[in-house]
Amino acid sequence: MTHFLPKIILFYILVLLHACEMPNQKEHEKEVTSESKLDAYQYKGKTLRVGVVGLVHTHVHWILGREDYGDIEVVGIVEPNVDLAQQYAKLHHFSMDIVYPTLSEMVEATQPEAVTDFSRIIDHLATVEYCAPRGIHVMVEKPLAVNMSHTEKMISLANQHNIHLLTNYETSWYGSNKQAYDLIHKEHKIGDIRKIVFNTGHPGPIEIGCNKEFVEWLIDPVLNGGGSLTDFGCYGANLTTWLMKGKTPISVSCVTQQLKPNLYPKVEDEATIILTYPKSQVIIQASWNWSHNRKDMQVYGETGYIDCKNGTDMEIMEDEKKGSFEAKAKPLPYGVHDPFSYLAKVVKENYPIEAFGVSSIENNRIVMQILEAAKESSKTGKTVIWKDFFQK
């Protein structure tokens, strides 16, 4: 039996690591058809050289465990924690020869065209400060930054040095969200938006077994910019800004609570954000207290509604008399079906970034403003009026 122990231990490590991954990632990859995978040949000679900055954000498993479509090549990894790097090297079968202790050493040795940042949120600024002057494009894991000060510096650097600065959200690659957008704005199936409700989160990072390297900064208000408000409030803010085509809210209200101060003594684990627009309202329920993992969205229009239950499953009502019906969303087209394919197309093919699209600078600046206003509202117990709070 002893020779089976290493395999058993590895199995349980995999279970714990993937508990913190995006729940729909593997399901989504299965939806990419074998026919579309043949399109990988289009990348011959156009493969994007990518450096991975940091392994302490467990969403990094997305890029390390991703199928090789031929669109990107991970040429280097930055991680000073050798033990963590070795653990992931065994899990994902990469050589420790491509792991470097600093960003400067990795860039000098491998010359990446772009980097994907899976470090602490507070470190995003340092990554952009180093990469932007060298013409290296940057994709950071959500949210864009820890605060507005970092946000403005990062955006200024990206614009000054003409690099792409993209923000990655799991929900950006949900076919259901894209279909909802099209039903609302292209097919006009439910009338004008009146209310959007987001339910995002999970039972808590400690409860679901996130590794200590992730948890130690995720529950720190300085390193992460907040707790559940930052971690899961950003999803609703991002999708709302996209669905509202870049409009900013009139007001932001937010209530936060610490339901588990013994586990999360420094940050809120419960947050409810209310955004008002001229003719609609948005409710973002961001929590580390759900009974299960969830990232769902309900959009209510004048004549109907769209319920995106996950990345694929939907319930749609266009007319109350006809009633609702279940639908399965198609996956996004191959090549823009995940963040790394999208990054490759943007950099190598000048693929246009949608104005106020989910990954764009314009969208994510507003996301950071919403989070900043929400923090202020929670702290003061007052509704924040947008034009007063962000007056120049």
Phi, psi and omega in degrees: 000332188299329182287349176273345185301313179304320180293322179295317180297316179298322179299314181291327174298316179299318180299314182293317181296316184283348173297332181263001179279174176292122187297335184258005186297306184294321177301318181294319182297327178294334184283343178288115190292154178297328178297317182289334179295335178296339179293353178303335180297338179296341185272358179303121181084356181235017180296134182273128178277116187240136171254140178259122182257103177093144176239009187274354174256117189291353171295351179297337177299337179300314182277326182286327182260008184285148176296144180277101179271352182090000183274329178230157172228121176282108186264343181197154179228135177256117176199109180288339179279098185296320180299316179295316180299318179294321178299314181286330177297319178292321183290319187250003172063044171252158183278140175293350178293339180262007180263131182233149182285337182225158178296319182297320179293320180295314182296315181298322185278328190244343179051060179289152174274335180209159174233150171247127189260114176241038177264190175295151183299324180296340182272354180301320181299314181299322178298314180292321179300324180278316188281320186303310180297342181262005177073022181264123181288152186229131168241123179254153173284146184301152346282178185301316187206179180273338181198178183289329178299312177297319181303309183295322178295317181295316180294319178299316179295318180297316180291319181298320186256007173058047174249160173278133174236102185250152177241133185256126172239142175304318186290348177295339188249016176278123175298328181295319180294320178295319179294322177299315179302314182293319179297325182281309191263334182258324183254349176052049186277338184235010181078187181295146180294132176247324180208142172232136178235128177247134173239107186229141176140201182197184181292350180130143183298325178288317183298324183271001172089026176299144184291157188298327180296330177278311186297322188298334176256335181295331183257020178249122185295336179279315185284331183250346182086002181151189178255240182296331178302312179286313187298317184240344176294332183294330180299310180295320179298320181293310182291324177298313181299323176293310182294330179272005178055041173088002177291145177262152181289161174283319182214160179227126175237145181210136173240130177238156177218158171248093180278339181229064182297338178291330179265323185232072187289339186259345187224162174288146174247001180220130181213134174234121182249134176241123178249133175249139175237168184310320183228024180202166180223146180234134177240121180247113181254099185254119191214145167257028182232011175293157177281351186202167174288133178206142171215083182239161185217133174240124178248123180250125178253189181295328187238355183191191181213161175228122179250109176268101187283333176195204182289343187235314189278133182224154168233129187232135170232116179264334182212125183299325181295324179278339178084178183269164176214153178276147179215153175247121180285144175283148175294157177297154181302143178301137183106334173230028186269347176210168188297329188276324170297318179298315178301316180298318181292320180296314184282314188273335185240007183054038178299129185292136176271123182300137176301124184060024174295164188300333182264351192285158175299316184300315179296313189282343168293318178293322176304313181294326176295318178298315179296320180296317179293323178296318177298318179296317179296317179297321182289320186266342184075017182237152174288136179267124175271120190304308186294333177279318184290325184250021179295145183258000000 
